[in-house]
Amino acid sequence: MLRVMQINLQHKKAATAALCKIFEAEAIDVALIQEPWISGKRVMGLGNIRGTKQL
């Protein structure tokens, strides 16, 4: 079964950190992310999650 998570991070650093912990602990396969934490034009805080990132 494919495990999918949808989350709105509201551009928050703390929410991004919580997502990373949940993603690994719950073995989530796909995360649908709205309003990621951004600095300049870069999405931040998701570098240590396995897999790929798409905007």
C-alpha positions in Angstrom: 0.0 0.0 0.0 1.3 3.5 -0.9 1.4 5.9 2.1 0.6 9.5 1.1 0.8 12.6 3.3 -0.6 16.1 2.5 0.6 19.1 4.5 0.7 22.8 4.4 3.9 24.0 6.0 2.8 27.7 6.0 6.4 28.7 5.2 7.5 27.6 8.7 10.9 26.2 9.6 9.5 24.3 12.6 6.7 22.7 10.5 9.4 21.5 8.0 11.4 19.9 10.8 8.3 18.1 12.0 7.5 16.9 8.5 11.0 15.4 8.2 10.6 13.5 11.4 7.1 12.2 10.6 8.2 11.3 7.0 11.0 9.0 8.3 9.2 7.6 11.3 5.9 6.7 9.5 7.7 5.5 6.3 5.7 7.9 4.1 6.1 7.2 0.4 4.8 10.5 -1.0 4.5 13.9 0.6 2.3 16.6 -1.1 3.7 19.8 0.3 2.1 23.2 0.0 3.8 26.5 1.1 7.2 25.1 1.9 9.8 27.0 3.9 11.6 29.2 1.3 14.7 31.4 1.6 15.2 33.5 -1.5 14.2 31.2 -4.3 15.2 28.0 -2.6 13.1 25.4 -0.8 14.8 24.8 2.6 14.9 22.0 5.1 14.1 19.0 2.9 17.7 18.1 2.0 17.9 15.2 4.5 14.7 13.4 3.3 15.4 10.4 1.0 13.9 10.5 -2.5 13.3 13.3 -4.9 11.8 16.8 -4.6 9.7 18.4 -7.2 8.2 21.9 -7.3 
